[in-house]
Amino acid sequence: MNEQNTSWISWAGLAFLAACNRPAEERTRQDEAVGQGEIPELAIAVDGGHAAVRQLAPGYVSLWAAAPRLSGQLSLRGAAPEELWLEVANCMPDAALVLQPAAPIFTSERDTTGVCRFQVRSLAESVPERDGQRDLRFTLAPPGTDQPGTFRFAVMSDVQEAIDDVQDIYQRLNQEPGVEFLLGAGDLTQQGTRDQLERFQLELTGSRIPYYTTLGNHELGQVPTLYHEYFGRGSQTFEYRGVRFSLLDSASATIDPTVFEWLDDWLTRGLDQLHVVAMHIPPLDPVGVRNGSFASRAEAAKLLGRLAQAKVDLTLYGHIHSYYRFDNAGIPAFISGGGGAIPERFDQIGRHFLVVEADAVAQRLAVRVVRVD
């Protein structure tokens, strides 16, 4: 073997090792782009990447909400359009649009598929032009949800090949009083293909509440970032009624180093709040028979140490198709993989979801399991 070939193998090996060391790097970079969109006539930037930009056209913006409260900036370029339509799928019931500067909103509705539509007019009169551009801040959220309070949310993960049977889970969830949104820890689909992501989105119309989720290993498929196009970031943080939620992309049985940097900031923000952290693959498998955990026990200890130091109040996981209640690093933990994917044998739990009651004022969380089968 000549020297040139030896050198080529060496560099190829280094590239392979780099890819193995950061298997989620591409998805992390895609996270940073979520919520940004631009065409010559307008641009949008959603704070925190809390929405996927589905479509932009002159006078039209379509988003998929990935968090219960959205805010950001719209920039209109050139002549102001006669009207601007904002459509937000997966939006909260009772969500209200607030604009700064204030502009007349002529249409405001949420249809049976969970899409909120708003028609804004008189932009030329309401929004001043500066350097050929009109900037408009927006907030879309149910009134009062920026203040600490008491509320309920549900948790469900691991639907996968059971997509044909998920509707009765949604029907049972719809019967739960006071649940404001559904939180997910990944594995929505079998292989993360475009057809499967669209099918999952279609089936969501059977639920009266929106679904905010991270991705799992079954969403990686052949195009790992296709999930972002549909449902937004794999790793993000948001606040609702005084409770902080942080979702982490652990679909590759690891957390990307950049996400660890983001997490440090999110943990600091959550120090004086209830803080719920959710991800797909748990750092440690509480049973051990499935090896359903991080690839590195050292990294698992690193992550749990940070969560414990920041006094995280609750950790939620999927991946293992069963239900387990345990503690990790002294933090209450739940594995809930009851969306219908092939269940663990002999555990007698079957399909299920969790209901969590959060009281941000009293700093309390209460979790119960709801069996569907």
C-alpha positions in Angstrom: 0.0 0.0 0.0 1.5 3.3 -1.0 1.8 6.4 1.2 -1.0 8.2 -0.5 -3.5 5.5 0.1 -2.4 5.2 3.7 -3.0 8.9 4.2 -6.4 8.6 2.6 -7.5 5.8 5.0 -6.2 7.8 7.9 -8.3 10.9 7.1 -11.3 8.7 6.3 -10.9 7.0 9.7 -10.7 10.3 11.5 -13.9 11.5 9.7 -15.7 8.3 10.7 -14.6 8.7 14.3 -15.8 12.4 14.3 -19.2 11.3 12.9 -19.4 8.6 15.6 -18.5 11.1 18.3 -21.2 13.5 17.3 -24.0 11.5 15.7 -26.6 14.2 16.5 -24.5 17.1 15.1 -26.6 17.5 11.9 -29.8 17.6 13.9 -28.4 20.1 16.3 -27.5 22.5 13.4 -31.0 22.0 12.0 -32.4 23.0 15.5 -30.7 26.3 15.2 -32.4 27.0 11.8 -36.0 26.1 13.0 -38.3 29.1 13.3 -36.5 31.2 10.6 -37.9 31.8 7.2 -37.4 34.4 4.5 -38.7 35.4 1.0 -38.2 38.7 -0.8 -41.5 40.1 0.5 -41.3 39.1 4.2 -39.2 37.3 6.9 -40.1 35.7 10.1 -38.1 34.8 13.2 -39.9 32.8 15.9 -38.3 33.2 19.4 -36.7 30.1 20.7 -37.4 28.2 17.5 -40.8 27.4 18.9 -42.4 26.8 15.6 -41.5 25.2 12.3 -42.0 27.5 9.3 -44.2 25.5 6.9 -44.9 28.0 4.1 -44.2 31.6 3.2 -45.8 33.6 0.4 -46.6 37.3 -0.1 -49.2 38.1 2.6 -49.2 34.6 4.0 -47.4 32.7 6.8 -47.9 29.1 7.9 -46.4 27.7 11.1 -46.5 24.5 13.1 -46.5 25.3 16.8 -43.9 23.3 18.8 -44.7 25.1 22.1 -47.9 26.4 23.7 -46.8 30.1 23.7 -45.3 31.6 20.5 -43.7 35.0 20.0 -41.4 36.5 17.4 -41.0 39.1 14.7 -42.5 39.5 11.2 -40.7 41.8 8.8 -42.6 43.1 5.8 -40.6 44.4 2.9 -41.5 46.8 0.2 -45.1 47.9 -0.1 -47.3 46.7 2.8 -49.8 44.0 1.6 -53.5 44.8 1.8 -53.8 41.9 4.3 -51.7 39.3 6.0 -52.8 35.8 6.8 -51.2 33.9 9.7 -52.0 30.2 10.0 -50.7 28.2 13.0 -51.3 24.5 13.1 -51.1 22.6 16.4 -52.0 25.8 18.3 -53.5 26.1 21.7 -57.3 26.4 22.2 -58.2 29.9 23.1 -54.9 31.2 21.7 -55.1 35.0 21.1 -52.9 37.0 18.7 -51.3 40.2 20.1 -49.5 42.5 17.7 -47.1 45.4 18.4 -47.6 47.9 16.9 -51.3 47.0 17.1 -52.9 46.2 13.8 -56.6 45.3 13.1 -57.3 41.6 13.3 -60.4 40.9 11.2 -60.5 37.1 11.4 -59.6 35.0 14.4 -60.6 31.3 14.6 -59.4 27.8 15.5 -60.9 25.0 13.4 -61.5 21.4 14.3 -58.1 20.3 13.1 -56.3 22.6 15.5 -55.3 25.3 13.0 -55.6 28.9 14.2 -56.2 31.5 11.5 -55.8 35.2 11.7 -56.4 37.9 9.1 -54.6 41.2 9.7 -55.4 44.3 7.7 -54.4 48.0 7.5 -50.7 47.2 7.9 -49.7 50.3 5.9 -51.5 52.6 8.4 -50.7 50.6 11.6 -47.0 49.6 11.1 -44.5 52.4 10.4 -41.9 51.9 7.7 -38.2 52.1 8.4 -35.6 51.6 5.7 -38.2 50.0 3.4 -39.3 47.5 6.0 -42.2 47.2 8.5 -41.4 45.2 11.7 -44.2 43.6 13.6 -43.8 41.8 16.9 -46.4 39.1 17.6 -47.4 36.9 20.5 -49.8 33.9 20.2 -50.9 32.3 23.5 -53.9 31.7 25.6 -54.4 34.8 27.9 -52.9 34.7 31.3 -50.5 31.8 30.6 -47.5 34.0 31.2 -48.3 34.0 34.9 -47.7 31.1 37.4 -50.7 28.9 37.9 -52.1 25.4 38.2 -52.7 23.3 35.1 -52.6 19.7 33.7 -50.7 18.3 30.8 -50.5 14.7 29.5 -47.5 12.6 28.4 -47.5 10.0 25.6 -44.7 8.5 23.5 -43.9 5.5 21.2 -46.7 5.2 18.7 -44.7 3.8 15.8 -46.5 1.0 13.9 -49.6 1.4 16.0 -50.7 4.6 14.1 -53.8 2.8 12.9 -55.0 2.3 16.5 -54.0 5.6 18.1 -57.4 7.3 17.8 -58.9 5.6 20.8 -56.0 6.8 22.9 -56.8 10.4 21.8 -60.5 9.7 22.6 -59.6 8.6 26.1 -57.3 11.6 26.5 -60.1 13.9 25.3 -62.1 12.7 28.3 -59.5 13.9 30.8 -60.7 17.2 32.3 -58.4 20.2 32.3 -55.5 18.7 30.3 -54.1 21.7 28.2 -51.5 20.0 26.0 -49.8 16.7 25.3 -46.1 16.3 25.8 -44.2 13.7 23.8 -40.8 11.9 24.2 -40.4 10.7 20.6 -40.9 7.7 18.4 -44.0 9.0 16.7 -43.5 7.0 13.5 -41.9 3.7 12.4 -39.2 5.1 10.2 -39.6 8.9 10.0 -40.5 9.0 6.3 -42.4 11.9 4.9 -45.6 9.8 4.4 -45.4 8.6 8.1 -44.9 12.1 9.4 -47.8 13.3 7.4 -49.9 10.4 8.7 -49.0 11.1 12.3 -50.0 14.8 11.7 -53.3 13.7 10.2 -54.2 11.5 13.1 -53.6 14.3 15.5 -56.8 15.9 14.4 -58.6 13.3 16.6 -57.2 15.1 19.7 -58.7 18.2 21.1 -55.3 19.4 22.4 -52.0 20.1 20.7 -49.0 17.8 20.9 -45.5 19.2 21.7 -42.8 16.6 21.4 -39.1 15.8 20.7 -38.0 13.1 18.3 -36.9 9.5 18.9 -34.6 7.0 17.2 -37.4 5.9 14.9 -37.7 9.4 13.5 -34.1 9.3 12.2 -34.8 7.2 9.1 -32.8 8.1 5.9 -33.2 11.9 6.4 -32.7 12.6 10.1 -33.7 16.3 9.8 -37.0 15.7 8.0 -38.7 15.7 11.4 -37.6 19.3 11.9 -39.4 20.4 8.7 -42.6 19.1 10.1 -42.5 19.4 13.8 -39.6 21.7 14.7 -36.7 21.4 17.1 -35.5 18.2 18.7 -34.0 20.2 21.6 -35.8 23.3 23.0 -37.1 25.0 26.1 -40.3 26.9 26.8 -42.2 28.2 29.8 -45.9 27.8 30.5 -47.9 29.1 33.5 -44.6 29.4 35.4 -43.3 25.9 34.7 -40.2 25.4 32.5 -40.1 22.5 30.0 -36.9 21.4 28.4 -37.0 18.8 25.6 -33.7 17.1 24.7 -32.8 15.1 21.6 -31.4 11.8 22.9 -32.5 9.8 19.8 -28.9 8.7 19.2 -28.4 7.5 22.8 -26.3 10.7 23.5 -26.7 14.4 23.9 -24.8 16.6 21.4 -22.1 18.8 23.0 -23.8 21.9 21.7 -27.1 20.9 23.3 -25.2 20.5 26.6 -24.2 24.1 26.3 -27.8 25.1 25.7 -28.9 23.0 28.6 -26.7 24.9 31.0 -28.6 28.1 30.1 -32.0 26.4 30.4 -31.1 24.9 33.8 -30.1 28.4 35.0 -33.4 29.8 33.8 -35.3 27.1 35.6 -33.6 27.3 39.0 -36.5 29.2 40.6 -39.3 27.4 38.8 -40.7 23.9 38.5 -38.6 22.3 35.7 -39.7 19.3 33.7 -37.1 17.7 31.4 -38.1 15.2 28.7 -36.2 13.1 26.2 -36.6 9.8 24.3 -33.8 7.5 25.4 -33.2 7.6 29.2 -29.7 8.1 30.4 -29.9 4.9 32.5 -32.2 1.9 32.1 -33.9 1.3 35.4 -34.4 -2.4 34.7 -31.4 -3.2 32.5 -32.8 -6.0 30.5 -33.3 -3.9 27.3 -30.1 -1.8 27.5 -32.4 1.1 26.8 -30.0 3.8 27.9 -27.2 6.1 26.8 -24.3 4.6 25.0 -22.0 6.0 27.6 -22.6 5.6 31.3 -20.1 8.5 31.9 -22.2 10.8 29.8 -25.4 9.6 31.6 -23.8 10.5 34.9 -22.7 13.8 33.5 -26.2 14.7 32.4 -28.0 13.5 35.6 -25.4 15.3 37.7 -26.3 18.6 36.0 -30.0 18.0 36.3 -29.7 17.2 40.0 -27.5 20.2 40.7 -30.1 22.4 39.0 -32.8 20.8 41.1 -34.9 19.6 38.2 -38.3 18.5 39.5 -39.3 15.8 37.0 -37.7 13.7 34.2 -39.8 12.0 31.5 -38.6 9.3 29.0 -39.9 7.0 26.3 -38.2 4.4 24.2 -39.0 1.4 26.5 -42.5 0.3 25.7 -43.8 0.1 29.2 -44.3 2.2 32.3 -41.8 2.6 35.1 -41.6 4.9 38.1 -38.2 5.4 39.6 -35.7 8.1 40.7 -32.5 9.1 38.8 -30.0 11.2 40.8 -32.8 11.8 43.3 -35.1 13.3 40.6 -38.6 11.6 40.1 -38.5 9.8 36.8 -41.1 8.2 34.6 -40.7 6.0 31.5 -43.9 6.1 29.5 -43.8 4.3 26.2 -47.5 3.4 26.0 -48.5 4.9 22.6 -49.1 1.5 21.1 -45.7 0.3 19.8 -44.9 -3.4 20.5 -45.3 -3.6 24.3 -43.0 -5.2 26.8 -44.1 -8.7 27.6 -45.6 -9.7 30.9 -45.7 -6.2 32.4 -49.5 -6.0 32.1 -49.5 -2.2 31.5 -50.3 -2.0 27.8 -51.2 1.3 26.1 -51.4 4.3 28.5 -50.5 7.9 29.0 -49.6 10.0 32.0 -51.5 13.0 33.4 -49.4 15.5 35.3 -50.9 18.2 37.5 -48.6 21.2 38.0 -48.9 23.9 40.6 -46.3 26.6 39.9 -47.3 28.6 42.9 -47.1 25.8 45.5 -44.2 24.2 43.5 -45.8 20.8 43.3 -46.2 18.1 40.6 -48.4 15.0 40.8 -48.3 12.3 38.2 -50.8 9.5 37.5 -51.0 6.8 34.8 -54.1 6.4 32.7 -54.5 2.9 31.1 -56.3 2.8 27.8 -56.3 -1.0 27.4 
